Amino acid sequence: MSDETVLGLDIGSESIGWSMSRVEQGVAIGLLASGSHAFDAGVSGSSVELEKGADESRGIERRVARQARRQFDRRARRARKVFRILQRARLLPDGPADTPAEIDAIIKALDTALRNRHCPAGDHRAAQVMPYRLRALAIGEVALEPFELGRALYSLAQRRGFRSSRRDAAIDTDDGDGKKKPSKDQKDKAKELEGMKAAIQSLRTAIDASGLKTLGAFLAARDPDREPIRRLHTDRQMFTEEYDRIIDSQQRYHPALAEIRATLADAMFYQRPLKSQRHLIGRCSIYPNRRRARLCTPLAQEFRIRQKLNDLRILAADGVTERVLEPKEREMLYGQLDLEGDITLARAKKSLKLATKEKLNFAFAGEEEKSLPGNRTGKKLRGIFGPRWDAFSDDERRAVIHDWLSIQDEQELQRRGVEHWKLSEDDARRFAFEVRLEDGHAGLSERAMSELLEQMRNGVPYMTALRALCGEPPPVEPLELLPPVLQTDVGRRLRNPAVQRALTELRKVVNAVIRRYGRPDRIRIELARELRTPRAQRAKQFKENFAREKLRLASKERILRECGIQEPRADDIERALLHEECQGLCPYTGQSIDFASLFGRNSTVDVEHIIPFSVSLDNSFANKTLCLRSENLRKGRRSPRAVYEHDEQAWHAILQRVKRFRSDHAHAKLLRFQMTDEDIRERYGENFSEGQLQATRFANRLALEYLGLLYGGVIDTDGVRRVQPAPAGVTVHLRRELGLETLWEEFARLLPGGEQTLRTTPRHKTKRLTHLHHAVDALCVAMATPAMVKRLSDAAARAADAHRRNFAQLAEPWPGFLDEVRTKISAIIVSRRPNRRVRGGLHDGSNYSRPFIQVDEKGKPGQVHRIRKPVTALTASSIHDIVDPCIREIVIEKVREVGEPKNLEGNWPMLPTRDGRLIPIKRVRLNMGVKPVRIGRPGHERYVATGSNHHAVIYADRFGRWQDEVVTRFEAVRRLKASPREPVVRRERGPDETFIMWLVPGDYVRMEDPKGVPHIYKVLSISRGDHELCEHLDARPDQERKATKSRIRVSADKLRQRSAQKVRVTHLGEVEPARD
């Protein structure tokens, strides 16, 4: 292999490390350049939340706020429409009704008149329930006056109850595949929906038990001081039934109701259907002009079954010979899966009448599925339609599923089932209310699956059928630079915003590298777990890791309790966990292993790699077990199968003991015990990067495919693989064995307060104190060539002779390796994606009152604004800002009693009334010293606090001192939308002022440190007279900088005193004057 350049890329959700290395004979011989680029993740949430799977779309907060605004506006428009219909029918007083305020004024005046007529003087309860009393009278034999009837109908229109949507509840948790489970958001929504329906049913039961006919009559009979009449969960049917009763009862007295009945009902209860989201469905990978098919369609169900059956293999009793299913066997299993739905592999084996020692496996190593997916749609709908389902044509089955998918109203779907599909009332109800078909989409369109099935029905595997259908792809012309992600086929298939942001930043870094150093001969990448793993799986892994940590703590306590070891090492804890897993039995010999014999230098028990470490380089828990040292020496560097399978009885006993392992890794270990030499070569051999490429996750494949555009494909026209994934685990071993992990503390000492940070930071977390570790990781990715993997394997094989744990001494890749890496990485200037766009929240969500003049303790008048807050959200100081002195004293006294304001929940302060009643105080008005701005058109003004700052303009005054003007995002948007348009950044200053620069968070400045040495600093935040910066390489969280008192805070003039100059850091880490 001749001299070539390799670009290593370490791609994370918030960073990209890159390293260009020279490689000769497959081994790195020099470091050309390295860099680190940081950016905000494409989803909201910290890196810890990303690891937990607790991240969210950045648009979700905006969408929730927009939804609330729309709902508020729709309610106001609905109320206005109902009001005008009732006005035209002479059922409400005349008057202007264009704004909510005008409607409110008319209703309040009417309520005053009606209370004087219907409520005894001083009867507080009667006044509160007066509208409900009118609704109760309206369903009787009493003729209401026109305005009384109008007020009752308008009260009915104020709320309209919950209407169940099948789409709200369409979460199928009974898929049986053990893989796709509902997300946390889906589960929370389903739980909330279930609670709401239970509350609705409880209310309906209470109404029935009371003997009252309608919701209005039920509420009219309640005492608001003892039983709430608000915040009850109601459904739409309660309101429509009451509406019909009122119209039926009053129509004889008010004939005009017949004319407005339908129009008024439509204004009150019409609910627009949900907007179609079809445009968000992914494209078919074979026919990009078509959308992917729904998973619940018959074609998608058959395709999945056929694909799994064609991948199924029968492993003979010898454990080596395997065969595909015979046509009769395949069709017999297909019929069973089509009829019964999912079945386990054990049941499939029984159906095939296989011998006891024969077993079913899938074609791909590492696949750990225990069941075969069946026709889940057919099984559920056959329970509704019975034998008719099997008699239906394909078109009729598709029509049934189309009805289920498209008709969102349950009542309408039930009617459709009865009238069109001739179902009984009970079956139609189950079809509409109980059936839950699979959610989601297949990876292909119906056309593609239909064409592939023509071959797959004959037992042809999916990949073979795909090649036959599509042929070899035509050669693609290599590109000089990467195009924008969304302009490529990769972008069209990409829906993950975190991956999309990472690939977008990857494009900028790689193109900058190519422009400077030319196109590399190879690219090797490694994706961070939070990018290559779906959110739901990350959440699951986090829970599993938390559970494992609890097991580790329990093992630590057991070691202390039974063996007296005060500070067990990580190796000791691992031994204890392995002992618990194998239940104290050597899996190879079956001999008992005493717990105390696990520890100490004289232990006769080894931690043994199931697949030899020198072959697999897999040091994970899933590749380890305990065994007697004598047996470990006998096994040597061979697989369990190679050593023991010649003795059938011993081999069977070993597998039985492994099957009894108790841990999450038990099944994975059983698969490793059963691996043949061919399986091991395929998974871990010289070309194991090929196997990894097949097994790598979707996001990783997209990244490889995207970078492959530079070469006309991941494999170029000469058959050379130009873009490769880094072998799993190899980069960690290289980093450790080549001494690169010793650099973390050296890099941390470059930070202000770095020494103090190191004293309080666990050693395994020092890596993440700076952004430089991304470049080190990228270097290891670049060096992870097959030749270097072979060196690692050889070092692992020599480890025992060298009396080392995992590897013998690994030679430096080139002379002076560590010194060169230390020097070049330390000199890196970390670049960052700036965010100068004027976007985001314009102001805080809270509305303040109009200004009030208040005299302070010194007798000085001042302007304050007021805001309502829950008493549970008060602080010790804000209690004294309560406006009403009487309320203030009551709350203060109650807080003294309960300790803290948050403890007031359910134990509210009580305000006594003149008639002896006690009113709970749940919210209070506070005087706030904020200076909100007034927004909104005339008649709709409101006061809000401005949100975050957008930028700061630094300028010199007439005395040469630097001053700052901080511009809020609200003001920046106003300038942007002004007519005529104003510049967002005002560079033109007054006659005695000179523009210096403008700064946004993420900008860079070159500035002297307190010793006069120039450094590159990143702007963290801006505020008037106080701007916070940090070293460009600093990756510590804010609280860590605060704890070590290493925050860098400067005023505008302090920037002048330290010779600050705004600079631009390119994606390659080069520093240039900003020129803006």
Summary of the structure (lengths in Angstrom):
residues: 1076
radius of gyration: 35.9
end to end distance: 47.7
largest distance: 104.9
contacts: 3194
relative contact order: 0.08
helix: 47%
strand: 16%
